[in-house]
Amino acid sequence: MAIQEDFLKSTLYFSGLTSAELEPVKAVVFEKTADRGEMFLVEGEAAKAVYFVVSGMIKVFKLSPDGKEQILSLVRPPESFNDVPAFDGGLALASVEAMTASLIYGIEKSNLELIVQQNNKVALNLVKVLCHQVQHLIALVEDLSFRHVTNRVAKILLEYAEASVSNPRLTQQEIAALAGTAREIVGRSLKSLEEEGKIKLDRHRIVITDRKALREMAGMATVETQVRKSL
């Protein structure tokens, strides 16, 4: 299958590149597919490529010794994963599982390093990618450390509640793994949000009925206000 040039241009890695500049990239991209529930990487194994989600959604997670799961991120098109191990030559820092049937592009470490050396745009874009990932992990630590569980659940619902082909409906167990808590506590949080009129539980669906209130609970409204004041 031909590599999708428009997809490559949509990634942060290759943003701003011309078709001519993308030719050496397309020459080294390889494809992989994964079925729903298929393990793509296992923490601790050799991982010598950076991967890009073309379609579907990928779960990046860690497991505690007693089997508790903490989801670090849900990766959707056109985002990447396994960036750090690919560049530092280390082992996979977390496990990776396909949440849906997924199409994934990969570029091996040696090939990507050569592209970075030959194109300053890609080098600058790589810095941005790693900065975004650091910001995401800092936000995750902040959420887990300082936000009440119900506020964390509100934020997760805003980001993932609306199911689509590339954004599957999350189970309460998956919400719990994102929020760093137990499924039972998520159930109580959802019930509380429903009683307050912020969401509606419709069988296995969660319908947001008061998006503004959820954004305030998640702290998003405050952040947006601060950004507007700084402009």
DRENMI-994036 format. One record per residue (C-alpha): residue number from 1; x, z, y; residue in three letters. Coordinates in nm, 3 decimals. Layout:
<nodes>
+------+---------+---------+---------+------+
! mipa !       x !       z !       y ! loti !
+------+---------+---------+---------+------+
!  NUM !       X !       Z !       Y !  ALA !
...
+------+---------+---------+---------+------+
</nodes>
This chain:
<nodes>
+------+---------+---------+---------+------+
! mipa !       x !       z !       y ! loti !
+------+---------+---------+---------+------+
!    1 !   0.000 !   0.000 !   0.000 !  MET !
!    2 !   0.130 !  -0.088 !   0.346 !  ALA !
!    3 !   0.240 !   0.205 !   0.562 !  ILE !
!    4 !  -0.004 !   0.263 !   0.848 !  GLN !
!    5 !   0.183 !   0.207 !   1.173 !  GLU !
!    6 !  -0.101 !   0.348 !   1.384 !  ASP !
!    7 !  -0.089 !   0.669 !   1.182 !  PHE !
!    8 !   0.285 !   0.707 !   1.238 !  LEU !
!    9 !   0.232 !   0.661 !   1.612 !  LYS !
!   10 !  -0.032 !   0.936 !   1.606 !  SER !
!   11 !   0.212 !   1.193 !   1.465 !  THR !
!   12 !   0.409 !   1.413 !   1.700 !  LEU !
!   13 !   0.732 !   1.308 !   1.527 !  TYR !
!   14 !   0.695 !   0.941 !   1.619 !  PHE !
!   15 !   0.482 !   0.961 !   1.933 !  SER !
!   16 !   0.590 !   0.712 !   2.199 !  GLY !
!   17 !   0.782 !   0.484 !   1.963 !  LEU !
!   18 !   0.737 !   0.109 !   1.982 !  THR !
!   19 !   0.654 !  -0.105 !   1.681 !  SER !
!   20 !   1.016 !  -0.219 !   1.669 !  ALA !
!   21 !   1.142 !   0.140 !   1.673 !  GLU !
!   22 !   0.904 !   0.226 !   1.389 !  LEU !
!   23 !   1.038 !  -0.042 !   1.155 !  GLU !
!   24 !   1.326 !   0.173 !   1.019 !  PRO !
!   25 !   1.080 !   0.461 !   0.979 !  VAL !
!   26 !   0.831 !   0.251 !   0.781 !  LYS !
!   27 !   1.116 !   0.133 !   0.559 !  ALA !
!   28 !   1.186 !   0.486 !   0.429 !  VAL !
!   29 !   0.834 !   0.635 !   0.413 !  VAL !
!   30 !   0.696 !   0.699 !   0.066 !  PHE !
!   31 !   0.339 !   0.781 !  -0.039 !  GLU !
!   32 !   0.201 !   1.058 !  -0.255 !  LYS !
!   33 !  -0.152 !   1.152 !  -0.347 !  THR !
!   34 !  -0.293 !   1.489 !  -0.447 !  ALA !
!   35 !  -0.627 !   1.581 !  -0.598 !  ASP !
!   36 !  -0.831 !   1.878 !  -0.478 !  ARG !
!   37 !  -0.672 !   2.198 !  -0.609 !  GLY !
!   38 !  -0.343 !   2.028 !  -0.704 !  GLU !
!   39 !  -0.025 !   2.222 !  -0.623 !  MET !
!   40 !   0.199 !   2.004 !  -0.408 !  PHE !
!   41 !   0.487 !   2.247 !  -0.363 !  LEU !
!   42 !   0.566 !   2.589 !  -0.506 !  VAL !
!   43 !   0.745 !   2.852 !  -0.298 !  GLU !
!   44 !   1.113 !   2.869 !  -0.392 !  GLY !
!   45 !   1.148 !   2.520 !  -0.534 !  GLU !
!   46 !   1.371 !   2.249 !  -0.388 !  ALA !
!   47 !   1.193 !   2.064 !  -0.109 !  ALA !
!   48 !   1.396 !   1.781 !   0.038 !  LYS !
!   49 !   1.137 !   1.591 !   0.240 !  ALA !
!   50 !   0.908 !   1.629 !   0.538 !  VAL !
!   51 !   0.546 !   1.544 !   0.462 !  TYR !
!   52 !   0.263 !   1.411 !   0.681 !  PHE !
!   53 !  -0.106 !   1.444 !   0.599 !  VAL !
!   54 !  -0.265 !   1.099 !   0.633 !  VAL !
!   55 !  -0.605 !   1.205 !   0.498 !  SER !
!   56 !  -0.750 !   1.521 !   0.352 !  GLY !
!   57 !  -0.634 !   1.878 !   0.416 !  MET !
!   58 !  -0.342 !   2.081 !   0.282 !  ILE !
!   59 !  -0.320 !   2.459 !   0.248 !  LYS !
!   60 !   0.016 !   2.627 !   0.313 !  VAL !
!   61 !   0.017 !   2.981 !   0.178 !  PHE !
!   62 !   0.214 !   3.273 !   0.037 !  LYS !
!   63 !   0.123 !   3.507 !  -0.246 !  LEU !
!   64 !   0.204 !   3.877 !  -0.260 !  SER !
!   65 !   0.343 !   4.027 !  -0.584 !  PRO !
!   66 !  -0.009 !   4.145 !  -0.671 !  ASP !
!   67 !  -0.157 !   3.800 !  -0.615 !  GLY !
!   68 !  -0.307 !   3.842 !  -0.267 !  LYS !
!   69 !  -0.311 !   3.513 !  -0.079 !  GLU !
!   70 !  -0.227 !   3.472 !   0.289 !  GLN !
!   71 !  -0.292 !   3.125 !   0.426 !  ILE !
!   72 !  -0.031 !   3.038 !   0.688 !  LEU !
!   73 !  -0.189 !   2.713 !   0.797 !  SER !
!   74 !  -0.436 !   2.443 !   0.703 !  LEU !
!   75 !  -0.265 !   2.112 !   0.773 !  VAL !
!   76 !  -0.479 !   1.816 !   0.875 !  ARG !
!   77 !  -0.406 !   1.457 !   0.987 !  PRO !
!   78 !  -0.169 !   1.374 !   1.149 !  PRO !
!   79 !   0.019 !   1.704 !   1.112 !  GLU !
!   80 !   0.332 !   1.767 !   0.905 !  SER !
!   81 !   0.451 !   2.038 !   0.670 !  PHE !
!   82 !   0.771 !   2.153 !   0.499 !  ASN !
!   83 !   0.966 !   2.070 !   0.815 !  ASP !
!   84 !   1.213 !   2.361 !   0.817 !  VAL !
!   85 !   1.325 !   2.351 !   0.450 !  PRO !
!   86 !   1.372 !   1.974 !   0.473 !  ALA !
!   87 !   1.610 !   2.007 !   0.766 !  PHE !
!   88 !   1.804 !   2.317 !   0.668 !  ASP !
!   89 !   1.840 !   2.214 !   0.305 !  GLY !
!   90 !   1.676 !   2.533 !   0.181 !  GLY !
!   91 !   1.397 !   2.599 !  -0.063 !  LEU !
!   92 !   1.025 !   2.576 !   0.008 !  ALA !
!   93 !   0.925 !   2.874 !   0.220 !  LEU !
!   94 !   0.564 !   2.870 !   0.102 !  ALA !
!   95 !   0.341 !   2.711 !  -0.159 !  SER !
!   96 !   0.131 !   2.406 !  -0.077 !  VAL !
!   97 !  -0.202 !   2.308 !  -0.233 !  GLU !
!   98 !  -0.442 !   2.022 !  -0.162 !  ALA !
!   99 !  -0.777 !   2.147 !  -0.030 !  MET !
!  100 !  -0.926 !   1.800 !  -0.076 !  THR !
!  101 !  -0.815 !   1.473 !  -0.228 !  ALA !
!  102 !  -0.529 !   1.387 !   0.007 !  SER !
!  103 !  -0.298 !   1.102 !   0.097 !  LEU !
!  104 !   0.045 !   1.212 !   0.212 !  ILE !
!  105 !   0.345 !   1.032 !   0.356 !  TYR !
!  106 !   0.694 !   1.169 !   0.300 !  GLY !
!  107 !   1.040 !   1.106 !   0.442 !  ILE !
!  108 !   1.346 !   1.242 !   0.266 !  GLU !
!  109 !   1.584 !   1.465 !   0.457 !  LYS !
!  110 !   1.877 !   1.219 !   0.461 !  SER !
!  111 !   1.661 !   0.936 !   0.593 !  ASN !
!  112 !   1.494 !   1.149 !   0.861 !  LEU !
!  113 !   1.828 !   1.286 !   0.979 !  GLU !
!  114 !   1.954 !   0.931 !   1.025 !  LEU !
!  115 !   1.642 !   0.837 !   1.224 !  ILE !
!  116 !   1.687 !   1.144 !   1.446 !  VAL !
!  117 !   2.052 !   1.055 !   1.510 !  GLN !
!  118 !   1.965 !   0.696 !   1.602 !  GLN !
!  119 !   1.662 !   0.763 !   1.824 !  ASN !
!  120 !   1.660 !   1.023 !   2.102 !  ASN !
!  121 !   1.280 !   1.005 !   2.126 !  LYS !
!  122 !   1.245 !   1.129 !   1.768 !  VAL !
!  123 !   1.501 !   1.404 !   1.832 !  ALA !
!  124 !   1.301 !   1.530 !   2.132 !  LEU !
!  125 !   0.977 !   1.501 !   1.937 !  ASN !
!  126 !   1.129 !   1.705 !   1.654 !  LEU !
!  127 !   1.201 !   1.988 !   1.899 !  VAL !
!  128 !   0.837 !   1.979 !   2.007 !  LYS !
!  129 !   0.719 !   1.990 !   1.644 !  VAL !
!  130 !   0.927 !   2.298 !   1.569 !  LEU !
!  131 !   0.816 !   2.463 !   1.896 !  CYS !
!  132 !   0.451 !   2.409 !   1.802 !  HIS !
!  133 !   0.510 !   2.563 !   1.462 !  GLN !
!  134 !   0.678 !   2.869 !   1.615 !  VAL !
!  135 !   0.384 !   2.906 !   1.855 !  GLN !
!  136 !   0.142 !   2.884 !   1.562 !  HIS !
!  137 !   0.325 !   3.156 !   1.367 !  LEU !
!  138 !   0.341 !   3.383 !   1.674 !  ILE !
!  139 !  -0.033 !   3.338 !   1.724 !  ALA !
!  140 !  -0.089 !   3.419 !   1.355 !  LEU !
!  141 !   0.113 !   3.740 !   1.381 !  VAL !
!  142 !  -0.076 !   3.833 !   1.698 !  GLU !
!  143 !  -0.412 !   3.773 !   1.529 !  ASP !
!  144 !  -0.322 !   3.971 !   1.217 !  LEU !
!  145 !  -0.168 !   4.258 !   1.413 !  SER !
!  146 !  -0.391 !   4.300 !   1.717 !  PHE !
!  147 !  -0.730 !   4.135 !   1.667 !  ARG !
!  148 !  -1.026 !   4.296 !   1.495 !  HIS !
!  149 !  -1.126 !   4.123 !   1.173 !  VAL !
!  150 !  -1.455 !   3.998 !   1.320 !  THR !
!  151 !  -1.267 !   3.843 !   1.612 !  ASN !
!  152 !  -1.030 !   3.673 !   1.368 !  ARG !
!  153 !  -1.325 !   3.540 !   1.171 !  VAL !
!  154 !  -1.481 !   3.407 !   1.493 !  ALA !
!  155 !  -1.163 !   3.214 !   1.569 !  LYS !
!  156 !  -1.147 !   3.070 !   1.217 !  ILE !
!  157 !  -1.510 !   2.958 !   1.237 !  LEU !
!  158 !  -1.444 !   2.775 !   1.564 !  LEU !
!  159 !  -1.152 !   2.591 !   1.408 !  GLU !
!  160 !  -1.289 !   2.515 !   1.062 !  TYR !
!  161 !  -1.665 !   2.580 !   1.033 !  ALA !
!  162 !  -1.774 !   2.220 !   1.096 !  GLU !
!  163 !  -1.713 !   2.050 !   0.764 !  ALA !
!  164 !  -1.605 !   1.687 !   0.742 !  SER !
!  165 !  -1.413 !   1.465 !   0.504 !  VAL !
!  166 !  -1.079 !   1.599 !   0.631 !  SER !
!  167 !  -1.211 !   1.946 !   0.713 !  ASN !
!  168 !  -1.387 !   2.082 !   0.402 !  PRO !
!  169 !  -1.627 !   2.374 !   0.412 !  ARG !
!  170 !  -1.433 !   2.696 !   0.364 !  LEU !
!  171 !  -1.541 !   2.961 !   0.118 !  THR !
!  172 !  -1.556 !   3.327 !   0.221 !  GLN !
!  173 !  -1.248 !   3.385 !   0.005 !  GLN !
!  174 !  -1.057 !   3.117 !   0.196 !  GLU !
!  175 !  -1.171 !   3.263 !   0.528 !  ILE !
!  176 !  -1.046 !   3.601 !   0.405 !  ALA !
!  177 !  -0.708 !   3.449 !   0.313 !  ALA !
!  178 !  -0.682 !   3.303 !   0.664 !  LEU !
!  179 !  -0.790 !   3.629 !   0.830 !  ALA !
!  180 !  -0.563 !   3.848 !   0.618 !  GLY !
!  181 !  -0.843 !   4.063 !   0.481 !  THR !
!  182 !  -1.076 !   4.103 !   0.183 !  ALA !
!  183 !  -1.371 !   3.876 !   0.100 !  ARG !
!  184 !  -1.613 !   4.170 !   0.126 !  GLU !
!  185 !  -1.502 !   4.244 !   0.482 !  ILE !
!  186 !  -1.547 !   3.878 !   0.577 !  VAL !
!  187 !  -1.899 !   3.895 !   0.436 !  GLY !
!  188 !  -1.979 !   4.194 !   0.655 !  ARG !
!  189 !  -1.826 !   4.023 !   0.959 !  SER !
!  190 !  -2.037 !   3.712 !   0.904 !  LEU !
!  191 !  -2.349 !   3.922 !   0.866 !  LYS !
!  192 !  -2.266 !   4.102 !   1.192 !  SER !
!  193 !  -2.214 !   3.773 !   1.375 !  LEU !
!  194 !  -2.547 !   3.648 !   1.242 !  GLU !
!  195 !  -2.730 !   3.962 !   1.357 !  GLU !
!  196 !  -2.578 !   3.914 !   1.704 !  GLU !
!  197 !  -2.711 !   3.556 !   1.714 !  GLY !
!  198 !  -2.369 !   3.390 !   1.723 !  LYS !
!  199 !  -2.398 !   3.212 !   1.389 !  ILE !
!  200 !  -2.661 !   3.130 !   1.127 !  LYS !
!  201 !  -2.596 !   3.161 !   0.753 !  LEU !
!  202 !  -2.780 !   2.878 !   0.578 !  ASP !
!  203 !  -2.716 !   2.907 !   0.205 !  ARG !
!  204 !  -2.350 !   2.807 !   0.173 !  HIS !
!  205 !  -2.327 !   2.671 !   0.527 !  ARG !
!  206 !  -2.225 !   2.853 !   0.844 !  ILE !
!  207 !  -2.387 !   2.712 !   1.158 !  VAL !
!  208 !  -2.247 !   2.814 !   1.496 !  ILE !
!  209 !  -2.535 !   2.893 !   1.733 !  THR !
!  210 !  -2.343 !   3.046 !   2.026 !  ASP !
!  211 !  -2.007 !   2.874 !   2.062 !  ARG !
!  212 !  -1.934 !   3.031 !   2.400 !  LYS !
!  213 !  -1.975 !   3.383 !   2.263 !  ALA !
!  214 !  -1.746 !   3.304 !   1.968 !  LEU !
!  215 !  -1.482 !   3.164 !   2.202 !  ARG !
!  216 !  -1.492 !   3.485 !   2.405 !  GLU !
!  217 !  -1.456 !   3.693 !   2.089 !  MET !
!  218 !  -1.164 !   3.480 !   1.974 !  ALA !
!  219 !  -0.991 !   3.516 !   2.310 !  GLY !
!  220 !  -1.001 !   3.143 !   2.373 !  MET !
!  221 !  -1.203 !   3.167 !   2.693 !  ALA !
!  222 !  -0.948 !   3.406 !   2.843 !  THR !
!  223 !  -0.661 !   3.175 !   2.759 !  VAL !
!  224 !  -0.840 !   2.875 !   2.913 !  GLU !
!  225 !  -0.911 !   3.076 !   3.232 !  THR !
!  226 !  -0.545 !   3.173 !   3.262 !  GLN !
!  227 !  -0.437 !   2.811 !   3.216 !  VAL !
!  228 !  -0.677 !   2.688 !   3.487 !  ARG !
!  229 !  -0.553 !   2.954 !   3.729 !  LYS !
!  230 !  -0.193 !   2.851 !   3.669 !  SER !
!  231 !  -0.261 !   2.483 !   3.745 !  LEU !
+------+---------+---------+---------+------+
</nodes>
